[in-house]
Amino acid sequence: MAASTEADWVSRFADDVIAESERRAPGKTVVVASGLSPSGPIHLGNLREVMTPHLVADEIRRRGREVRHVLSWDDYDRYRKVPQGIPGVDASWAEHIGKPLTSVPAPAGSAYPNWAEHFKAAMTAALAELGVEFDGISQTAQYTSGVYREQVLHAMRHRAEIDAILAQYRTKKGPAKPAAKQQQKQQKPVDEAELAAEEGSGAAEEDDGGSTAAGVGYVPYKPYCGECGKDLTTVTAYDDETTELSYTCACGHQETVRLSEFDRGKLVWKVDWPMRWAFEGVVFEPSGVDHSSPGSSFQVGGQIVGPIFGGEQPIGPMYAFVGITGMAKMSSSKGGVPTPGDALQIMEPQLLRWLYARRRPNQSFKIAFDQEIQRLYDEWDALNRKVEDGTALPADIAAFNRAVGTAAGELARTPHPLPYRTLASVADITAGAEEQTLRILSELDPEHPLGSLDEARPRLDRAVNWTTTHVAAEQRTVVRSEPDRERLAGLGDADREGLKLLLEGLDSHWSLDGLTTLVYAVPKLRAGLEPDAKPTPELKTAQREFFVLLYELLVGRDTGPRLPTLLLAVGQDRVRALLGA
């Protein structure tokens, strides 16, 4: 796929990252980074932590440069709370609070060996479907294999300097939120929910220092207990010469170890993150709002990385919230949050990529799991048409190209992409019956008939999934099995004339476009106007009344799927029977 030359936000960041990488290490591989904590379902807010550097890395690859996207799995973080609403998890998991995520049992019935691997697997599968190439690094593996041993010892030797840096921020607090804003936040409707990456890059709520006994001083390291496996430990002594570290645990266990040989612990987060920047040579890494406020880990890390570890802070933006319509704001350690895998059940990868590519990282946006998904798909299809006919704007073309593929090539796409709202309506009416679905879809456009359902996949499957999982039972469409004879018998002359005109025109208008023309033309003809007459307020009222009549006679409600789609789905014979022919 050709490199994008458009000056969209991705290209501008790619320019900056390449220039910064050349300044630091000319000719070397460019390193960008993400971090995810698998403390629970990794949600769509967290996905921005990965998609932002992915898009920048992909642009760099398109330019022929070597780039490495490091994805740190923060699976050595402590298990802080038992998420709600996770299948196979109950209150008994509370006994594991304080252990590393990789030492916590996976939810009951899981195929994975521990908690972290269970939630990493779902995210890994979603990223593969999205075409995201990354180099995954388990922080459990890094720490327990001794990869960071020298970095840990170095941090301990320089713990006084680290403490002095952190002390500048410990008493600083951000400005209080105005009461009006607090009230507005409390009253915010749940259908405008926001998902920030509260745990997108490490443990945002972790303290900046390990627990120590009186007189020991600051220690930027937290051992996990050798008896209970938890981090409920207090360092009671440390000797720089011998590296002997003594600790006690809330469980009663006491132990003295040599830190030069001990690998069952980790640096506290505000020291761990800058250590990794230096260790990996990270040039670009975005951060969520939780890491970007005054005194937060990203800012403090920038003060630690150079003086302590001899590295440099990455460049990278703060990224904004991702909204999910119909769901309350949640962190990934709570249940019930929509994940990338959930989104990919109801939308194609291209659409999900586009939602992240078209907005600058500091712009919030929403991902729809309700009826709004149909409008999003309409917008996406309109962009496809504009790109094909050459009328799309440069920035829109750039976002489109980043959505449909990567430097490695295009993602698999639906061969015959029919409108999502049409597919959803057909799925609603047919309840997924494939033979009936094919009959309806093949009649949508007689000049370009659908040969098989595979031509409409995977978009068709996504629309079926959306209809079956996100449309309430009371909103599903059920076509009448028998005509409403009482209603038909009581119709006035005008309504009878309207139904007669509709039925007479079915044969000659039996396609999606044809039926659209017909249902709007009937009220005009009934009023003595030409089919192409411009609508007036009175005519619009007549059309609405006619549409309500059709819905009531066909599905027993005053609303339903778009009438042309509904008529095609019901079929000519049944339409004639239900409308009294």
C-alpha positions as CSV (number, residue, x, y, z in Angstrom):
1,M,0.0,0.0,0.0
2,A,1.3,3.4,-0.9
3,A,2.6,5.7,1.8
4,S,0.2,8.5,2.8
5,T,1.6,12.0,2.1
6,E,-1.3,13.9,3.6
7,A,-0.6,16.1,6.6
8,D,-3.1,14.5,8.9
9,W,-2.3,14.2,12.6
10,V,-0.7,10.8,12.1
11,S,1.7,12.1,9.5
12,R,2.6,15.1,11.7
13,F,3.5,12.9,14.6
14,A,5.4,10.5,12.3
15,D,7.5,13.5,11.2
16,D,8.2,14.5,14.8
17,V,9.0,10.9,15.9
18,I,11.4,10.3,13.0
19,A,13.2,13.6,13.6
20,E,13.4,12.8,17.4
21,S,14.7,9.3,16.8
22,E,17.4,10.6,14.4
23,R,18.5,13.1,17.0
24,R,18.8,10.5,19.7
25,A,20.2,7.5,17.7
26,P,20.7,8.2,13.9
27,G,19.8,5.3,11.7
28,K,18.5,3.1,14.5
29,T,15.1,1.5,14.7
30,V,12.4,3.9,15.8
31,V,10.7,2.7,19.1
32,V,7.1,3.5,20.0
33,A,5.4,2.1,23.0
34,S,2.1,1.2,24.7
35,G,1.3,-0.3,28.0
36,L,-1.8,-2.3,29.1
37,S,-2.7,-3.7,32.5
38,P,-4.7,-6.9,32.2
39,S,-6.5,-6.3,35.5
40,G,-9.8,-7.1,33.8
41,P,-11.5,-6.7,30.4
42,I,-9.3,-4.4,28.3
43,H,-11.8,-1.9,27.1
44,L,-12.2,0.5,24.1
45,G,-10.7,3.4,26.1
46,N,-7.6,1.3,26.6
47,L,-7.5,0.6,22.8
48,R,-6.5,4.2,22.2
49,E,-3.3,3.5,24.2
50,V,-2.5,1.0,21.4
51,M,-4.1,2.5,18.3
52,T,-2.3,5.9,18.7
53,P,1.2,4.6,18.5
54,H,0.2,1.9,16.1
55,L,-1.0,4.4,13.5
56,V,2.1,6.5,13.9
57,A,4.3,3.3,13.7
58,D,2.5,2.2,10.6
59,E,3.0,5.5,8.9
60,I,6.7,5.3,9.6
61,R,6.7,1.8,8.1
62,R,4.9,3.1,5.0
63,R,7.9,5.4,4.6
64,G,10.3,2.5,4.6
65,R,11.7,3.0,8.1
66,E,12.3,0.2,10.6
67,V,10.0,0.7,13.6
68,R,9.3,-1.4,16.7
69,H,6.0,-1.0,18.6
70,V,6.6,-2.3,22.1
71,L,3.4,-3.3,24.0
72,S,4.2,-3.8,27.6
73,W,1.8,-6.1,29.4
74,D,1.8,-4.8,33.0
75,D,1.0,-8.2,34.2
76,Y,3.3,-7.9,37.2
77,D,1.0,-5.2,38.7
78,R,-0.8,-6.1,41.9
79,Y,-4.4,-7.4,41.8
80,R,-6.2,-4.5,43.4
81,K,-9.9,-5.4,43.4
82,V,-12.3,-8.0,42.3
83,P,-14.1,-6.8,39.1
84,Q,-17.9,-7.0,39.0
85,G,-19.8,-8.8,36.4
86,I,-17.0,-11.1,35.2
87,P,-18.3,-14.6,34.3
88,G,-16.7,-17.3,36.5
89,V,-15.5,-14.8,39.2
90,D,-17.0,-14.5,42.6
91,A,-16.1,-12.9,46.0
92,S,-13.6,-15.6,46.7
93,W,-11.2,-14.0,44.3
94,A,-10.7,-11.3,47.0
95,E,-8.2,-13.6,48.7
96,H,-5.8,-12.9,45.9
97,I,-5.7,-9.1,46.3
98,G,-2.1,-8.0,46.5
99,K,-0.7,-10.8,44.3
100,P,0.8,-10.1,40.8
101,L,-1.9,-10.5,38.1
102,T,-0.1,-13.5,36.8
103,S,-0.4,-15.3,40.1
104,V,-4.2,-14.9,40.3
105,P,-6.3,-17.8,39.0
106,A,-8.1,-17.2,35.8
107,P,-11.9,-17.0,35.9
108,A,-13.5,-20.4,36.3
109,G,-13.8,-22.2,33.0
110,S,-11.0,-20.2,31.3
111,A,-8.6,-22.0,29.0
112,Y,-5.7,-19.8,30.3
113,P,-3.3,-20.4,33.2
114,N,-3.9,-17.2,35.1
115,W,-5.9,-13.9,35.3
116,A,-3.5,-11.8,33.2
117,E,-3.3,-14.4,30.4
118,H,-7.0,-14.7,30.3
119,F,-7.6,-11.0,29.6
120,K,-4.4,-10.6,27.4
121,A,-5.7,-13.3,25.1
122,A,-8.9,-11.5,24.2
123,M,-7.0,-8.2,23.5
124,T,-4.3,-10.0,21.4
125,A,-7.0,-11.6,19.2
126,A,-8.7,-8.3,18.7
127,L,-5.4,-6.6,17.8
128,A,-4.7,-9.3,15.3
129,E,-8.1,-8.7,13.6
130,L,-7.4,-5.0,13.6
131,G,-4.0,-5.5,11.8
132,V,-2.0,-4.1,14.7
133,E,1.6,-5.4,14.7
134,F,3.4,-5.2,18.0
135,D,6.2,-6.7,20.1
136,G,4.5,-7.9,23.3
137,I,6.6,-7.9,26.5
138,S,5.4,-9.5,29.8
139,Q,6.6,-7.5,32.7
140,T,6.3,-10.6,34.9
141,A,8.8,-12.3,32.6
142,Q,11.1,-9.3,32.6
143,Y,11.2,-9.0,36.4
144,T,11.2,-12.6,37.4
145,S,13.9,-13.6,34.9
146,G,16.2,-10.9,36.2
147,V,16.2,-8.8,33.0
148,Y,15.7,-5.6,35.1
149,R,18.1,-6.6,37.9
150,E,20.7,-4.0,37.2
151,Q,18.0,-1.3,36.8
152,V,16.5,-2.3,40.2
153,L,19.9,-2.1,41.9
154,H,20.7,1.2,40.2
155,A,17.4,2.7,41.4
156,M,18.1,1.5,44.9
157,R,21.6,3.1,44.9
158,H,20.0,6.3,43.8
159,R,16.9,6.1,46.0
160,A,17.7,9.4,47.8
161,E,17.8,11.3,44.5
162,I,14.5,9.7,43.4
163,D,12.9,10.6,46.7
164,A,14.0,14.2,46.3
165,I,12.4,14.4,42.8
166,L,9.2,12.8,44.0
167,A,9.0,15.0,47.1
168,Q,8.5,18.0,44.8
169,Y,5.2,16.6,43.7
170,R,3.8,14.8,46.7
171,T,2.0,17.8,48.1
172,K,0.9,19.2,44.8
173,K,-2.7,18.7,43.9
174,G,-4.6,19.8,40.8
175,P,-7.2,22.6,41.0
176,A,-10.5,21.7,42.6
177,K,-13.3,21.2,40.2
178,P,-16.0,23.9,40.3
179,A,-19.1,22.8,42.0
180,A,-21.1,23.3,38.8
181,K,-18.9,21.0,36.9
182,Q,-19.1,18.4,39.7
183,Q,-22.9,18.6,39.6
184,Q,-22.8,18.4,35.8
185,K,-20.7,15.2,36.0
186,Q,-23.0,13.6,38.5
187,Q,-26.0,14.4,36.3
188,K,-24.4,13.2,33.1
189,P,-26.7,10.6,31.3
190,V,-25.3,7.1,31.0
191,D,-25.8,7.1,27.3
192,E,-22.9,9.6,27.0
193,A,-20.5,7.4,29.0
194,E,-16.8,7.9,28.7
195,L,-14.1,5.3,29.0
196,A,-10.7,6.6,29.9
197,A,-7.7,4.3,30.1
198,E,-7.5,4.5,33.9
199,E,-5.3,1.4,33.7
200,G,-4.0,1.9,30.2
201,S,-0.4,2.2,31.0
202,G,0.6,0.7,34.3
203,A,-1.1,1.0,37.7
204,A,-2.2,4.5,37.8
205,E,-3.2,4.4,41.4
206,E,0.0,2.9,42.7
207,D,2.0,4.7,45.4
208,D,5.3,6.3,44.5
209,G,7.3,4.4,47.1
210,G,7.4,1.0,48.7
211,S,6.3,0.6,52.3
212,T,9.2,0.9,54.7
213,A,9.8,0.8,58.4
214,A,10.7,3.8,60.4
215,G,14.3,5.0,59.9
216,V,14.7,3.0,56.7
217,G,14.0,5.9,54.3
218,Y,12.6,5.9,50.8
219,V,12.7,2.6,48.9
220,P,11.4,2.6,45.3
221,Y,11.0,-1.2,45.3
222,K,8.2,-3.5,46.5
223,P,8.9,-7.2,47.2
224,Y,6.2,-9.8,46.8
225,C,6.1,-12.0,49.9
226,G,7.7,-15.4,49.7
227,E,5.0,-16.9,51.9
228,C,1.6,-15.5,50.8
229,G,2.8,-14.1,47.4
230,K,1.3,-10.6,48.1
231,D,2.8,-7.2,48.2
232,L,1.6,-6.4,51.7
233,T,5.3,-6.0,52.7
234,T,7.3,-3.5,54.6
235,V,11.0,-3.1,53.9
236,T,12.8,-3.0,57.3
237,A,16.4,-2.8,56.2
238,Y,18.6,-2.4,53.1
239,D,22.4,-2.5,52.7
240,D,23.9,-1.0,49.5
241,E,27.1,-2.9,49.8
242,T,25.7,-6.4,50.2
243,T,22.3,-5.6,48.6
244,E,20.7,-7.4,51.5
245,L,17.0,-6.4,51.9
246,S,14.8,-7.4,54.8
247,Y,11.1,-7.2,54.8
248,T,8.1,-8.2,56.9
249,C,4.7,-9.0,55.5
250,A,1.2,-8.5,56.9
251,C,0.8,-12.3,56.9
252,G,3.6,-12.5,59.5
253,H,6.4,-13.7,57.2
254,Q,9.8,-12.2,57.5
255,E,12.7,-12.6,55.1
256,T,16.1,-11.3,54.2
257,V,17.2,-11.6,50.6
258,R,20.0,-10.4,48.4
259,L,18.5,-8.0,45.8
260,S,21.3,-8.9,43.5
261,E,19.8,-12.4,43.3
262,F,16.2,-11.8,44.1
263,D,13.6,-11.4,41.4
264,R,10.3,-11.5,43.2
265,G,9.4,-7.8,43.3
266,K,9.2,-4.7,41.1
267,L,10.0,-1.0,41.1
268,V,7.1,1.2,42.0
269,W,5.2,2.6,39.1
270,K,6.6,6.1,39.0
271,V,10.1,4.7,38.8
272,D,9.3,1.6,36.8
273,W,7.9,3.6,33.8
274,P,10.8,5.9,33.3
275,M,13.2,3.0,33.8
276,R,11.5,1.2,30.9
277,W,11.7,4.3,28.7
278,A,15.4,4.3,29.0
279,F,15.7,0.5,28.8
280,E,13.7,0.2,25.6
281,G,14.8,3.6,24.1
282,V,11.2,4.7,23.6
283,V,10.8,7.7,21.4
284,F,7.0,8.0,21.3
285,E,4.3,6.9,23.8
286,P,0.9,8.5,24.4
287,S,-0.6,8.7,27.9
288,G,-4.2,8.9,29.2
289,V,-5.5,11.8,31.2
290,D,-4.8,9.9,34.4
291,H,-1.1,10.0,33.7
292,S,-0.9,13.5,32.4
293,S,-2.2,15.7,35.2
294,P,0.2,17.8,37.4
295,G,2.3,15.4,39.6
296,S,1.2,12.4,37.6
297,S,3.4,9.5,36.5
298,F,4.2,10.8,33.0
299,Q,5.3,14.2,34.3
300,V,7.2,12.8,37.2
301,G,8.8,10.2,35.1
302,G,10.1,12.9,32.8
303,Q,12.0,14.2,35.8
304,I,13.4,10.8,36.7
305,V,14.3,9.3,33.4
306,G,17.3,11.5,32.6
307,P,19.0,12.1,36.0
308,I,18.5,8.6,37.3
309,F,18.4,6.3,34.2
310,G,20.3,8.4,31.6
311,G,17.4,8.2,29.2
312,E,14.9,10.7,27.7
313,Q,11.1,11.1,28.1
314,P,9.2,10.0,25.0
315,I,7.2,12.5,23.0
316,G,3.6,11.8,22.8
317,P,0.1,13.3,23.3
318,M,-2.4,13.0,26.1
319,Y,-5.3,11.1,24.7
320,A,-8.9,11.9,25.5
321,F,-11.9,9.9,26.5
322,V,-13.7,7.4,24.3
323,G,-17.4,7.5,24.7
324,I,-19.7,4.4,24.6
325,T,-23.3,5.2,24.2
326,G,-25.5,3.6,26.8
327,M,-22.8,2.6,29.3
328,A,-21.6,4.2,32.5
329,K,-18.0,5.3,32.9
330,M,-15.9,2.4,34.1
331,S,-12.3,1.3,34.5
332,S,-11.0,-2.0,33.2
333,S,-11.0,-3.6,36.7
334,K,-14.8,-3.5,36.6
335,G,-17.1,-5.7,34.6
336,G,-19.6,-4.8,32.0
337,V,-17.3,-2.6,29.9
338,P,-17.3,-3.0,26.1
339,T,-14.0,-4.4,24.7
340,P,-12.4,-4.2,21.3
341,G,-13.6,-7.8,20.8
342,D,-17.2,-6.7,21.6
343,A,-17.0,-4.0,19.1
344,L,-15.6,-6.3,16.4
345,Q,-18.6,-8.5,16.9
346,I,-20.9,-5.8,15.5
347,M,-18.6,-3.8,13.2
348,E,-15.8,-4.5,10.7
349,P,-12.2,-3.8,11.6
350,Q,-12.0,-1.0,9.1
351,L,-14.8,0.9,10.8
352,L,-13.2,0.6,14.2
353,R,-9.8,1.6,12.9
354,W,-11.4,4.6,11.2
355,L,-13.0,5.8,14.4
356,Y,-9.5,6.1,16.0
357,A,-7.7,7.3,12.9
358,R,-10.0,10.2,12.0
359,R,-9.8,12.0,15.4
360,R,-6.7,13.6,16.9
361,P,-5.7,11.9,20.2
362,N,-6.8,14.9,22.3
363,Q,-10.3,14.7,20.7
364,S,-12.9,12.6,22.4
365,F,-15.3,10.5,20.3
366,K,-18.0,7.9,20.8
367,I,-18.4,4.3,19.7
368,A,-22.0,3.3,19.2
369,F,-23.5,0.0,20.3
370,D,-27.0,1.3,19.8
371,Q,-28.9,2.5,16.7
372,E,-26.2,5.2,16.1
373,I,-24.0,2.4,14.6
374,Q,-26.2,2.6,11.5
375,R,-25.5,6.3,11.1
376,L,-21.7,5.6,11.5
377,Y,-21.9,3.0,8.8
378,D,-23.8,5.4,6.5
379,E,-21.0,8.0,7.1
380,W,-18.3,5.4,6.4
381,D,-20.0,4.2,3.2
382,A,-20.4,7.8,2.1
383,L,-16.6,8.3,2.6
384,N,-15.9,5.2,0.5
385,R,-17.9,6.7,-2.3
386,K,-16.2,10.0,-2.1
387,V,-12.8,8.3,-2.1
388,E,-13.8,6.3,-5.2
389,D,-15.0,9.3,-7.1
390,G,-12.2,11.6,-6.1
391,T,-14.3,14.1,-4.1
392,A,-13.0,13.3,-0.6
393,L,-10.9,15.8,1.3
394,P,-7.2,15.1,1.8
395,A,-7.4,14.5,5.6
396,D,-10.4,12.2,5.0
397,I,-8.5,10.2,2.4
398,A,-5.6,9.8,4.8
399,A,-7.9,8.5,7.6
400,F,-9.6,6.2,5.1
401,N,-6.3,4.7,3.9
402,R,-5.2,4.1,7.5
403,A,-8.6,2.4,8.2
404,V,-8.6,0.0,5.3
405,G,-5.1,-1.4,5.7
406,T,-1.6,-1.1,7.0
407,A,1.9,-1.0,5.6
408,A,1.6,-4.8,5.2
409,G,-1.4,-4.5,3.0
410,E,-5.2,-4.1,3.0
411,L,-7.4,-5.8,5.6
412,A,-9.9,-8.3,4.2
413,R,-13.1,-6.5,3.2
414,T,-16.7,-7.3,2.4
415,P,-16.9,-8.0,-1.4
416,H,-20.4,-6.6,-1.8
417,P,-21.0,-4.1,1.0
418,L,-24.7,-3.5,1.4
419,P,-25.9,-0.7,3.7
420,Y,-25.6,-1.8,7.3
421,R,-29.0,-0.5,8.3
422,T,-30.5,-2.6,5.5
423,L,-28.7,-5.7,6.6
424,A,-29.8,-5.1,10.2
425,S,-33.4,-4.7,9.2
426,V,-33.3,-7.9,7.1
427,A,-31.7,-9.7,10.0
428,D,-34.3,-8.4,12.3
429,I,-37.2,-9.6,10.1
430,T,-35.8,-12.9,9.1
431,A,-34.2,-13.8,12.5
432,G,-31.1,-14.9,10.6
433,A,-32.8,-17.4,8.3
434,E,-30.2,-17.6,5.5
435,E,-32.5,-18.7,2.7
436,Q,-34.9,-15.9,3.3
437,T,-32.0,-13.5,3.9
438,L,-30.5,-14.3,0.5
439,R,-33.8,-14.0,-1.3
440,I,-34.3,-10.5,0.1
441,L,-30.8,-9.3,-0.4
442,S,-30.7,-10.5,-4.0
443,E,-33.8,-8.4,-4.7
444,L,-32.4,-5.2,-3.4
445,D,-30.7,-4.3,-6.6
446,P,-31.8,-6.4,-9.5
447,E,-29.1,-5.0,-11.8
448,H,-26.4,-6.1,-9.4
449,P,-27.9,-9.1,-7.6
450,L,-26.2,-10.9,-4.7
451,G,-25.0,-14.3,-5.7
452,S,-24.4,-15.7,-2.2
453,L,-24.4,-14.5,1.4
454,D,-20.6,-14.8,1.4
455,E,-20.5,-11.8,-0.8
456,A,-22.1,-9.8,1.9
457,R,-19.9,-11.1,4.6
458,P,-18.4,-10.2,7.1
459,R,-20.6,-7.1,7.2
460,L,-23.7,-9.2,7.2
461,D,-22.5,-11.3,10.2
462,R,-21.8,-8.1,12.1
463,A,-25.3,-6.7,11.4
464,V,-26.9,-10.0,12.5
465,N,-24.8,-10.0,15.7
466,W,-25.9,-6.4,16.4
467,T,-29.5,-7.2,15.9
468,T,-29.5,-10.3,18.1
469,T,-27.4,-8.8,20.9
470,H,-28.2,-5.1,21.0
471,V,-31.9,-4.7,19.9
472,A,-34.3,-5.3,22.8
473,A,-36.9,-8.0,22.3
474,E,-39.7,-5.5,22.4
475,Q,-38.1,-3.6,19.6
476,R,-37.7,-6.6,17.3
477,T,-39.9,-6.7,14.2
478,V,-42.5,-9.5,14.0
479,V,-44.5,-9.6,10.7
480,R,-48.2,-10.3,11.1
481,S,-49.2,-13.9,10.4
482,E,-52.7,-12.9,9.4
483,P,-54.3,-9.7,8.0
484,D,-55.8,-7.2,10.4
485,R,-59.3,-7.7,8.9
486,E,-61.1,-5.5,11.3
487,R,-58.7,-2.6,10.6
488,L,-58.9,-3.2,6.8
489,A,-62.7,-3.2,6.9
490,G,-62.8,0.1,8.7
491,L,-60.5,2.0,6.3
492,G,-61.7,5.1,4.6
493,D,-61.7,5.7,0.9
494,A,-58.5,7.7,0.9
495,D,-56.6,4.9,2.7
496,R,-58.1,2.3,0.5
497,E,-56.9,4.3,-2.6
498,G,-53.4,4.5,-1.1
499,L,-53.1,0.8,-0.6
500,K,-54.5,0.1,-4.1
501,L,-51.9,2.4,-5.7
502,L,-49.1,0.7,-3.7
503,L,-50.2,-2.8,-4.6
504,E,-50.5,-1.9,-8.3
505,G,-47.0,-0.5,-8.3
506,L,-45.2,-3.5,-6.6
507,D,-44.4,-5.4,-9.7
508,S,-42.7,-2.5,-11.5
509,H,-41.0,-1.1,-8.4
510,W,-39.7,-4.3,-6.8
511,S,-36.2,-3.2,-5.7
512,L,-34.9,-1.1,-2.9
513,D,-34.7,2.1,-4.9
514,G,-38.0,1.3,-6.7
515,L,-40.0,0.7,-3.5
516,T,-38.4,3.9,-2.0
517,T,-39.8,5.9,-4.9
518,L,-43.2,4.1,-4.7
519,V,-43.9,4.6,-1.0
520,Y,-43.1,8.3,-1.1
521,A,-45.1,8.7,-4.4
522,V,-48.3,7.1,-3.3
523,P,-49.5,10.1,-1.1
524,K,-48.6,12.4,-3.9
525,L,-50.6,10.5,-6.4
526,R,-53.5,10.2,-3.9
527,A,-53.4,14.0,-3.7
528,G,-53.5,14.4,-7.5
529,L,-49.8,15.4,-7.7
530,E,-47.0,14.1,-9.9
531,P,-44.7,11.5,-8.4
532,D,-41.8,14.0,-8.4
533,A,-43.7,16.8,-6.9
534,K,-41.8,18.7,-4.2
535,P,-43.0,17.9,-0.7
536,T,-45.1,20.5,1.2
537,P,-45.8,20.4,5.0
538,E,-49.2,19.0,4.2
539,L,-47.8,16.3,1.9
540,K,-45.2,15.3,4.6
541,T,-48.0,14.9,7.0
542,A,-49.9,12.7,4.5
543,Q,-46.8,10.6,3.9
544,R,-46.2,10.0,7.7
545,E,-49.9,9.0,8.1
546,F,-49.5,6.5,5.2
547,F,-46.3,5.1,6.6
548,V,-48.0,4.5,10.0
549,L,-50.9,2.7,8.3
550,L,-48.5,0.4,6.4
551,Y,-46.5,-0.4,9.6
552,E,-49.7,-1.1,11.6
553,L,-51.0,-3.5,8.9
554,L,-47.7,-5.3,8.4
555,V,-46.1,-5.5,11.9
556,G,-48.8,-4.2,14.3
557,R,-46.8,-1.1,15.4
558,D,-46.5,2.4,14.2
559,T,-42.8,2.2,13.5
560,G,-40.4,-0.4,12.2
561,P,-37.5,-1.0,9.7
562,R,-37.4,1.3,6.6
563,L,-40.5,0.5,4.6
564,P,-38.8,-0.4,1.3
565,T,-36.6,-2.9,3.2
566,L,-39.6,-4.2,5.1
567,L,-41.7,-4.7,2.0
568,L,-38.8,-6.6,0.3
569,A,-38.4,-8.8,3.4
570,V,-42.1,-9.6,3.7
571,G,-42.3,-10.5,0.0
572,Q,-44.9,-9.6,-2.6
573,D,-47.3,-12.4,-2.0
574,R,-47.4,-11.8,1.8
575,V,-47.6,-8.0,1.4
576,R,-50.6,-8.4,-0.9
577,A,-52.3,-10.7,1.6
578,L,-51.6,-8.4,4.6
579,L,-52.7,-5.3,2.8
580,G,-56.0,-6.8,1.7
581,A,-55.4,-7.5,-1.9
